[in-house]
Amino acid sequence: MNIQPFALERLLSVWENRVEINLSESGLQPLSPSEFLAPSTWEKMFHLPLGYAQANGLDELRQTISSLYPGTSPENILVTNGSSEANFVLAWSLLEPGDEIIIMMPNYLQIWGIARTLQVTVKEFYLQPENKWRPDLEKLADSITERTKLISVCHPNNPTGMVFQPEEMEKIISLAQANQIWLHSDEVYRGAELTEKETPSFWGKYERVIVTAGLSKAYGLAGLRLGWLVAPEIIISRAWEAHDYTCITAGTLSNHLALLALQPEIRPKILSRSRQILQRNLQILTSWVEEHADVLDFIPPQAGGVAFLHYHLPLNSTQLVEQLRDEKSVLVVPGESLGLDKFFRLGLGVETSVLQEGLQRIGEFIRHRKNTRSQD
C-alpha cells in the first residue's frame, strides 16, 4: 500500500521538541490530574489493576459520553486512542476504492490522507477567507455525485476557528440527506469556544451523522490519548472490527481518568479553564497582529486552540516556517500542511509567557524580512 505522507504530523514529530518556542501545539495547556481530581480519588487510582480495559471502552465511560449526545446509548459509542484513531477506524471501515468523499478545507488532513491512501477520490470545498471563513456550500453541492460516500467537516474548524451558522449546518445536512450520504463531523474542538456558548453538534440532526471527538484539545488532556466515535450502531460495529486491528483498547488509566474528567461537576470547570486561557491569549495575539498590520492579518477564531494568520511576504508557508524555525527557534505550522498557502497556524492554548516570547521572536523575523526587502 502506498501511504499518503502526513506532512503536518511528520513536521511536528521531528521538530516540536527541538525548538525553544513551540507554537505549533493545537491543544490547551496540559492539565495534571491533581488539578481536577480529589486526593481521595488518587488513592483509588493508585490501587487500580492495570490490565486491559474493556475493548470498546468502559461501560460507565461510554454511558457518560453518550449523555453528551442526546438520543444515543452506549451502543452508539466506541472509545478509541485519541480522536485520531476514531478518524482512522471510521475511514478504514467505511471507505472503499472508487468511493468519493468531499472534505472541508483548510483542515487537519488526516481523513484526506487516509482516503487518498485507500484510493478514494477526494474532492474539496473551501472556507473562504475573503468572506470571513464562511463555507462555499455551492461548491459542496456541485461536487456531489452518485459515488459520493461521505462529507467530512471539522467543526469548530481547525485551523481557522470557524463555527457554522445555523443555516449553514442546515444546508449541509439537507445536502447529505437528499443524497443519502454519510456526514462526518470532527468535533474535537467543541468546548473550546471563545465565548461561553458551546458549539452545537451535528449529532441528532440526520440519521447518517458520525461524530469524532476526544479529550486532547478542548480539555487539555492530550496525554490520555482518549477519543471516541459516535455513530449509528452499524458504523460502530464496523469501526470496532477495525479497532481490533489497531489498538484493541484504550489504556485502563485513560478510561478511568476520562470518566472522571467528563463528570457533570468536573467537565464545566475544565472547559472554563480552557476558555479563559484562549480569551487571554487571543487578546495578546490581536494586539500583536495590529502592530504588524502591514504584513499580517487574521480573522479571529470563534473557537478552538489555534489562530490562522495570513501574511504578506515573498515566501511560501513552508519556507516561512523553516526559516523562522532555523533563525528564531520558533515552530508554527505552514498553511500548506493544512491545505492553504500564505497562511500559518499558531497555537493559542500555550502558556501566556511562551506565547509572548514566541510573538516577540516572530516580530523580529518579520522586521528583518521587511528591512531586507526594502533594501532590495
N, C-alpha and C positions, 0 to 999 in steps of 0.2 A: 504494500500500500504506500502510495506517495503522499506523505503527510504534509499538509499545508503549514509552512512555518508560522509560528505565533510570534510576530515581531515584538509586540509590546511586552509579553511575558519574558522573552529572552533578554530584552533590554534591561528589565527590572532585575531579573535573576543574576545578571552579570555585574550590574553597576550599583544597585541600591545600597549595598553595604560597603562600597568602595569610595563613596564620596563623603565630603564633610557635611553637606547640607542636602538632605533628601526631601525634595518637594514633589516627588513622583507618587507618593503614597496617596491612595484614593479613599482610604477609610478614616475613621476617627482615632484620636489618641487612644492607645490601648488601655482598657480598664484592667485593673488587678482584681482578683476575686475578693480581696479584703474590702474593696470599695462598694460591693453590692451584696456581700454575704455576711451574716452574723457569725460571731465566733463559734456559737453552738453548732452551726451548720458545718463549719470546717472540721469539727470533731467527727461528725458523721462521715464526711468525705475521706478523712484520714483512715477510717476503717472499712472503706468501700472495697470489696474484692474486685480486682482489675481483670476480670475475664471478658470474653466477648459480650458486647451489648446485643440486645435484640436487633436482628439484621436490618429491619426496616425502620428502626427507631423505637425507643421505649414507648410502651403503650401510653403512659402518662404524658410523655412529651408530645406524641402525635395528637393526643386529645387537647393539650394546651395550644399547639399550633393551629389545630382546626378551629379553636374558639376565635382566632383572628380572622377567619374566613367564613362568614355566615353561610349556613346551608351545607357545610362539609361535616364529615365524620372522620375518625382516624383512618378509615379505609381510603380516604382521598389524599392521604399524606404519605410521602416517602422521605425519611430523614437521610441526608447524604453528607459526604465530606465536603462541606462548603457548598455555596451555590454554584461553583464551577463544576462540581461533579453532577449536580442536579441538571445543569445545562447540557453536560456531556451525555448523560444517560437518556435524557429526553431526545436529543438529536439522534443518537445512535439507535434508539429503539423505534423512532418514528419515521425517519427519513430513509429513502432508498434511492439508488442511482436512477436518474431520469426524472425524479421529482423536481419541482421548482419551489423555492422559498423566496419571500420578499422581506428584506431586513431594513429597519430604520438605520439611517446614517446621519452624522457620525455615531460611533458606538464602540463598545467593548467587543472586539471582533472574534470572540470565541465561537459562537454559533456560526458566524460567517465562515470561519476557517474549517470547522468540523464539516459543514455542509460541502464545501469545496473538496475536502478530503474524501467524502463519500460520493463524489461525482454527482452532486446535486447542483442544478442550475441556480445561481444566486442572483437575484435582482435587488435593486436598492431604491429606496425613496428617502429624500433628504429633509432634514430640518433646515430651514432657510435663515441664515444669519441676517440677510437684508430685511427679514420680516420678524425679527426678534425670536428666531428659532422656532417659528410656527412650522408645522409639518406640511409638506407638499402632498396632500391627500389626493389630488388629481393624478399625480404620478403613481401613487399607490393603486388607485382604481384602474388606471390604464395598464398596469403591469400584471394584473390577474388574468390567468388563463385556466383552461381545464386541467392543466398539470400542476397548478399551484396547490401545494400541500399545507404550507404553513406561512403565516405572517408573524414576524418576530419584532417586538418593540422593547425598548428599555425605558421604564417609567417609574420614578424620575430618571431622566436621561443621564447617562454617562457618555460624554464628558460635559455637556452643556448645562446641566441642571434644569432643563426644561420640564415642565409639568403640563400635560394635556389639559386643554379647556374641556368642559363637559360635552360640548357639541362635537369636538374632535374625537373624543372617546366614542361617542355615539356613531359617528361616521365610520370609524374603523370597525366597530362591532357590526354595523349594518353591512359593510362590505364582506366581512368574513362570513356572516350568517347567510347572506344572499347566495354565496358560492360554496357554503358548507366547508369552509377552510378552517383548520386549527389556528387559534390565535394564542401565541406565547407572549407573556409579559414578564420581563426580568424586573422584579421589584425589590432588588437588594438595597436600594437607597430609600425605600419607603420608611418614614420615621425620621429622616434626616432633613426635615424641611427648615427653611429659614424663617418660617412663621410657626405658629402653634397648631396650624391646621394640617392634619395628616393627609397625605396624598391618597385619593381613592384608588382602590384596587380594581383591576379588570375582572376579578373573580366574581361569579354570580350574574354577570351581565349577558352571558351566552353559554350554551351547553358545551361548546368546544373550546373553552378558555383553559389555558395551562399557565400556572404561575410558578416562577422560581424565586427564591429569596434565601436569606440566611442572616447570620449574626456578624459577618465580617465588616460591614460598612457602617450602617447607622448605629450599631450597638457598640462599636469599638472592641469587639471580641474576636478578631480575626484568627488568633492563635487557637481557638477552639476548633476551627475548621468544621463548622456545623452549619449545614444548609438544609433546604427542604424543597420538595416538589409538591405542588397542589394541583390535582387534576382529577378528571373522571376515573373511576376505578379501572377501566380498561387500559388507560395510559399508565396508571400506577403499576398495574400488573406487568406490563411490558418493560417499564423502566426498572422495576425490581429485578427482573431477569437480567437486564444489563448490569445492574448494581452487583449482582452475584459475581460478575466477571471483573469488576473494577476493584472496589474497596471492601466488599462484603458487608461491612458495618462501619458506622462512625464510632469514634472512641467512647469507651464507657464513661470516663470522666467528662468528656464533652457532652454526652447525652444528659448527664445529671446536672452539670452546671448550666446547660441551656435551659433545662426545665425550670431551674430556679430563676434565671435571668428573665424568663418570659412570664413569670407570675404577675398577676394584675397589680400587686402592690410594689413591684420592683421595676417592671418594664417602663412605666412612665418616667421614673426617676432617671433611668439610663438614657432615655431619649431626650429628656430635658437637658441633661448634661451635654449631649451631642449638639443640640440646637444652640446652647449658649456659646460653645466653642466656635461653631460656624458663624454665628452672628458677630461675635467679637472679631474674628479673623477676616470676615468679609468687609467690615468697616475699614480695617487696616489696608486690605488689598485695594479697595475702591479709592481711597485717598492716594495710594501709591500710583495707581494707574493714571489718575488725574495729573500727577506730577510729570508723567511721561506720555501725555496725550498726543504728542506729535508722532509717537512710534507705536503706542499701544491703545487698544480699545477692547471693551468686552461688554457682553450683556450679562448683568448679574444673575447668578443661578437662583432658581426658586427653591431648589432642594438639592441634596447630595453633598458629598465631601470634596468637590472639586470645582474649579473655575476654568473656563476655556477662553484663552486670550488670543486676540488677533494682533499681529504685529506687522510693521511696515519696514522691513529690512530686506536687502537683496540676498537672502538665504532661504533655502527651503527648510522645512521644520526639522528634518533630521540633521542637517548641517548646523542649524542654530543650537540644537540640543547637544550635539557633540562638542562644539566649540565652547559653549557655556560650561559643560562638564569639565573639559580639559583645562580651561583657563580659570574658572572660578570654583571648581569642585562642587557645583550645584547640579542636581539632577531634576529635570522636568520631563514630561512626555511629549514627543513630537506628534503634531496633529496627523501626520501621515500614518502613524500606527493606529489611528482611530478613524481613518477614512476621509480626512480633510486637511489639506496642506495649508501653510501660512498661519497656523494656529499652534499653540502649545497648551498642554493641560498642567495645571498647578494644584497641588493638594491644599485644601483649606482646613483639614482636620488635625494638622500638626500642632505642636506646642507653639504658642504665640511668639516666643523668643526665637524659635527656629525659623518661623515664617518671616519675621522681621529681618533676621540676618540674611536669609536667602534673598529677600527682595532687595536688600542693600547691594548684594553682590550682582544680582541681575541688573540693577540700575547702573552699576559701574560698567558692566559689559555693554549695555545699551549706549551709554555715553561714549565709550571708546569707539564703538562701531559708528556712531554719528560723527564723531570727530574725524575718524579715518575717511568716511565717505565725503565729508566737506573738504578735506584736503585733496582728495582726488579731483 
